[in-house]
Amino acid sequence: MARLIPIDGSQAEGGGEILRTALSLSMLTGQGFEITRIGAGRLRPGLRAQDVASVRAATMASGAKVGGTFEGSPDLRFEPGPLAPGEFRFDLASPAAASFVAQTLLVPLSTAAEGSRLEITGGTHVPGSPSFHYLTRHWAVVLADLGLHLRFELEKAGFHPAGGGEIRAEVEPWIRPATLSLEERGSLVTLRGVSGASRLKGDVAERQRDAVQKHLWENQRLDVDWELSAPASASPGSFLHLEAIFEKSRAAFGFLGEPGVRPETLGGRASRRFLRFLEAEGAVDGYLADQLAVPLAAARGGGRVTTDEVTHHLETVAAALCLFGFSAQTWGRRGGPGGLEVGSS
């Protein structure tokens, strides 16, 4: 039996990030892994429902042999077979994040000889995960500069805690090697925003938008090109998505409405976080930096990105790349500016 790469899941925040990264890298390289002590530092350790969803999706796409695929499992073994591009449908237990399953599968599937199409039900705008708008308006836009072309459609939004949304995604075969360098911002070109609400009383989307716009104008005389959204939805909820487009890079941030939190309060939070990025160093936001790690490794040409915030997630995915034989390193103090470099292979 081929050697399985050992991974200590207790070293990562929650365990989900390193698991999803390992699944993607395993499918890309054909190397199996065994992850132990998943989420050991949490109150409820072990695999969560959305972790199980990602494992099952990866198993279907690669014909993998697996062990320990159940909620609460502290250990998991995953041995991939050949990738099988095609059409897939995954119905996740609400409100498991549809974005996590999409990100886990799309990069590996892009390396196949034929394209693939995914339909995923679950949460499309849930805490702790990229929203649909972050995927399609930010992550996919940057990956297009690597030559990796993705298309997303929002069939129905699914907000926390009910979920019940549905997204569709398509990926074309990726021509590699490719490389990407995002080290400087250049001048600010434009600011864009989407304020959305579904199945809520009152003008929630407008109030969120107005609060952000008022705060940005009063503090920096910044104006935003706004889009109001009222997507079909299986559950009530609201969101804000803000983008900064620079000459040489871009950054984006997502925020979700919460019960008992006024739209003006959410708008204030969003605008303050936005301003912190604009006043900091780094070409991209910290969320995007860690979500570029696997694509940069798969691109074979490597790349380099700088960010305003070196997160634990960024350090975790860089370490996972090294376990699978890629050259990757981060620099900078956690919580401060820094970056990621992935070598060519």
C-alpha positions in Angstrom: 0.0 0.0 0.0 1.3 3.5 -0.9 2.5 5.6 2.0 -0.2 8.0 3.3 0.9 11.5 4.1 0.4 12.1 7.9 -1.4 15.3 8.9 -1.9 16.5 12.5 -5.4 18.2 12.4 -5.0 19.7 15.8 -2.5 22.3 14.4 -5.2 24.0 12.4 -7.9 26.4 13.5 -11.0 24.1 13.5 -9.5 21.6 11.2 -11.7 22.3 8.2 -9.2 24.5 6.3 -6.4 21.9 6.4 -8.8 19.1 5.5 -10.2 20.8 2.4 -6.7 21.8 1.3 -5.5 18.2 1.8 -8.5 16.9 -0.2 -7.7 19.3 -3.1 -4.0 18.5 -3.1 -4.6 14.8 -2.8 -6.8 14.8 -5.9 -4.2 16.9 -7.7 -1.2 14.8 -6.9 -2.7 11.3 -6.5 -1.2 11.1 -3.0 -3.3 9.8 -0.1 -3.3 11.2 3.4 -4.4 10.4 6.9 -5.4 13.3 9.1 -5.7 12.7 12.9 -7.0 14.7 15.9 -9.3 16.8 13.7 -10.5 19.9 15.5 -8.9 18.7 18.8 -8.9 22.2 20.2 -12.7 22.7 19.7 -15.4 22.2 22.2 -16.8 19.5 19.8 -13.8 18.0 18.1 -14.0 15.8 15.0 -15.5 16.3 11.5 -18.3 18.7 11.1 -21.2 18.3 8.7 -19.7 20.5 6.1 -16.4 18.7 6.4 -18.1 15.4 5.7 -19.8 17.0 2.7 -16.4 18.0 1.3 -15.0 14.5 1.8 -18.0 12.8 0.2 -17.9 15.2 -2.8 -14.1 14.6 -3.3 -14.7 10.9 -3.0 -17.3 11.0 -5.8 -15.1 13.1 -8.1 -12.0 10.9 -7.6 -13.3 7.4 -6.7 -11.3 7.5 -3.5 -11.1 4.9 -0.8 -11.9 6.6 2.5 -12.2 5.7 6.1 -13.7 7.8 9.0 -16.3 9.7 7.0 -18.8 10.5 9.6 -19.7 13.5 11.7 -17.6 13.7 14.9 -14.8 11.4 13.5 -11.4 12.5 14.9 -9.5 10.8 12.1 -9.8 10.4 8.3 -8.0 8.4 5.7 -8.3 9.4 2.0 -6.8 7.6 -1.0 -7.8 9.1 -4.3 -8.3 7.4 -7.6 -8.2 9.0 -11.0 -10.3 12.2 -11.4 -13.5 11.7 -13.2 -14.8 15.0 -14.8 -18.5 15.2 -15.5 -21.7 16.5 -14.0 -22.1 16.3 -10.2 -24.9 17.2 -7.8 -24.3 17.5 -4.1 -27.1 18.1 -1.6 -25.6 19.3 1.6 -27.1 19.3 5.0 -28.2 22.9 5.5 -26.6 25.2 6.2 -23.2 23.6 5.2 -21.3 26.0 3.0 -21.7 25.3 -0.7 -18.6 27.4 -1.4 -16.3 25.1 0.5 -17.3 22.1 -1.7 -17.0 24.2 -4.8 -13.5 25.4 -3.9 -12.4 21.9 -2.9 -13.4 20.4 -6.2 -13.1 23.0 -8.9 -9.3 23.4 -9.0 -8.6 19.6 -9.2 -11.3 19.1 -11.8 -9.8 21.9 -13.9 -6.8 19.7 -14.6 -8.9 17.0 -16.3 -9.1 16.7 -20.0 -12.8 17.7 -20.1 -14.9 20.3 -18.3 -17.2 19.7 -15.3 -20.4 21.1 -14.0 -21.5 21.2 -10.3 -24.8 21.7 -8.7 -24.6 22.2 -5.0 -27.4 22.8 -2.5 -26.8 24.2 1.0 -25.7 27.5 2.4 -24.6 30.2 0.0 -24.2 33.1 2.5 -23.2 31.5 5.8 -20.7 32.6 8.5 -17.1 31.5 8.3 -17.1 30.8 4.6 -16.9 32.7 1.3 -20.2 33.8 0.0 -21.5 33.2 -3.5 -20.7 36.8 -4.3 -17.1 36.4 -3.0 -16.6 33.3 -5.2 -18.0 34.7 -8.5 -17.0 38.4 -8.2 -13.6 38.0 -6.6 -12.0 34.5 -6.4 -13.0 33.6 -9.9 -12.0 36.9 -11.3 -8.4 36.5 -9.9 -8.2 32.9 -11.0 -9.0 34.0 -14.6 -5.7 35.8 -14.6 -4.1 32.4 -14.0 -6.0 31.1 -17.0 -8.4 29.1 -14.8 -11.9 29.9 -16.0 -14.9 29.3 -13.7 -18.6 30.3 -14.1 -21.0 30.5 -11.2 -24.8 30.9 -11.1 -26.9 31.6 -8.1 -30.1 29.6 -8.5 -31.4 30.4 -5.0 -29.7 32.0 -2.0 -29.4 30.1 1.3 -28.8 32.1 4.5 -27.8 30.8 7.9 -29.2 29.0 9.8 -31.8 27.5 7.4 -29.6 27.2 4.2 -31.5 25.6 1.4 -29.8 27.6 -1.4 -28.4 26.3 -4.7 -25.4 27.3 -6.8 -24.1 26.0 -10.1 -20.5 26.1 -11.2 -18.7 25.2 -14.4 -15.0 24.7 -15.0 -13.1 24.4 -18.3 -9.9 22.4 -18.8 -7.0 24.5 -17.6 -4.0 25.2 -19.8 -0.9 25.1 -17.6 1.8 26.0 -16.5 0.6 29.5 -15.5 1.9 32.0 -13.0 0.5 35.0 -11.0 2.1 37.9 -9.2 0.1 40.2 -7.0 2.6 42.2 -5.0 1.6 45.8 -5.6 -1.8 47.6 -5.6 -1.2 50.5 -7.8 -3.7 53.4 -7.7 -7.3 52.8 -6.6 -9.5 52.6 -9.7 -13.0 52.1 -8.2 -15.0 50.8 -5.3 -17.9 48.5 -5.8 -20.6 47.2 -3.5 -23.5 44.8 -3.5 -26.1 45.1 -0.8 -28.7 42.4 -0.7 -31.6 41.2 1.3 -34.3 38.5 0.8 -37.6 37.8 2.7 -37.0 40.6 5.2 -39.4 43.4 6.1 -38.4 46.9 5.3 -35.7 48.4 3.1 -32.8 46.5 4.6 -30.6 46.5 1.6 -30.9 50.2 1.1 -30.2 50.9 4.8 -27.0 48.7 4.7 -25.9 50.5 1.6 -26.6 54.0 2.9 -24.7 53.3 6.2 -21.6 52.1 4.3 -21.7 55.0 1.9 -22.2 57.6 4.7 -19.2 56.3 6.7 -16.9 56.0 3.7 -17.7 59.5 2.5 -17.4 61.1 5.9 -14.0 59.5 6.6 -12.3 59.4 3.2 -14.6 61.1 0.7 -15.0 57.7 -1.0 -17.9 56.9 -3.3 -19.0 53.4 -4.2 -20.7 52.0 -7.3 -23.6 50.2 -5.8 -25.8 47.3 -6.8 -28.9 46.3 -4.8 -29.9 42.7 -4.8 -33.0 40.7 -3.8 -32.2 37.2 -4.9 -34.7 34.3 -4.7 -34.1 32.7 -1.4 -35.1 29.7 0.7 -34.6 31.6 3.9 -34.5 35.2 5.2 -31.2 37.0 5.3 -29.0 39.9 4.2 -25.5 40.5 3.1 -22.9 43.1 2.0 -20.1 42.6 -0.5 -17.5 45.3 -0.9 -14.7 45.4 -3.6 -11.7 47.6 -4.1 -10.3 47.5 -7.6 -6.7 48.7 -8.0 -4.5 49.1 -11.1 -2.6 45.9 -10.2 -4.7 44.0 -7.7 -8.1 43.8 -6.0 -9.6 43.0 -2.6 -13.1 42.1 -1.4 -14.9 41.6 1.9 -18.2 40.0 2.8 -20.6 40.6 5.7 -23.8 38.9 6.7 -26.8 40.2 8.6 -27.5 38.8 12.0 -30.6 38.6 14.1 -30.9 41.7 16.3 -28.2 43.6 14.4 -29.6 46.7 12.7 -28.6 47.2 9.0 -26.8 50.5 10.0 -24.7 48.5 12.5 -23.7 46.0 9.8 -22.9 48.8 7.4 -20.7 50.4 10.0 -18.8 47.2 10.6 -18.3 46.7 6.9 -17.0 50.2 6.2 -14.5 50.2 9.1 -13.0 46.9 7.9 -12.9 48.2 4.4 -11.1 51.4 5.5 -8.5 49.3 7.5 -7.6 47.5 4.3 -7.3 50.7 2.2 -5.0 52.2 4.8 -2.9 49.0 5.2 -0.2 47.4 3.1 -0.6 44.4 0.8 -2.0 43.7 -2.6 -4.9 41.4 -1.7 -7.2 40.7 1.3 -6.1 38.0 3.8 -9.1 35.8 2.8 -8.0 35.7 -0.9 -4.4 35.1 0.0 -5.1 31.7 1.5 -7.6 30.8 -1.2 -5.0 31.3 -3.9 -2.5 28.8 -2.3 -3.9 25.6 -3.9 -4.5 27.3 -7.4 -0.9 28.6 -7.4 0.4 25.1 -6.6 -1.8 23.5 -9.3 -0.7 26.1 -11.8 2.8 24.7 -11.8 4.3 28.1 -12.5 4.0 29.2 -8.9 3.4 32.8 -7.9 3.7 35.4 -5.2 1.1 37.5 -3.4 1.2 40.1 -0.6 -1.6 40.7 1.8 -2.7 43.1 4.5 -3.2 40.2 7.0 -1.2 37.0 7.4 -3.8 34.7 8.9 -3.5 31.3 10.6 -5.4 29.9 7.6 -2.7 31.2 5.3 0.1 29.6 7.4 -1.9 26.4 7.5 -2.4 26.0 3.8 1.2 26.9 3.1 2.3 24.1 5.5 -0.1 21.7 3.8 1.4 22.4 0.4 4.8 21.5 1.7 3.5 18.2 3.0 2.4 17.3 -0.5 5.8 18.2 -2.1 5.2 21.8 -3.2 7.5 24.7 -2.4 5.6 27.2 -0.3 6.4 29.8 2.3 4.8 32.7 4.1 6.4 35.8 5.6 5.3 38.5 7.9 3.8 38.6 11.4 0.4 36.9 11.9 -2.3 39.5 11.9 0.0 42.0 10.1 1.1 42.5 6.5 3.1 39.8 4.7 2.6 37.3 1.9 2.8 33.9 0.3 5.2 32.5 -2.3 4.6 29.2 -4.1 7.4 27.8 -6.2 7.1 26.3 -9.7 6.9 22.6 -10.2 
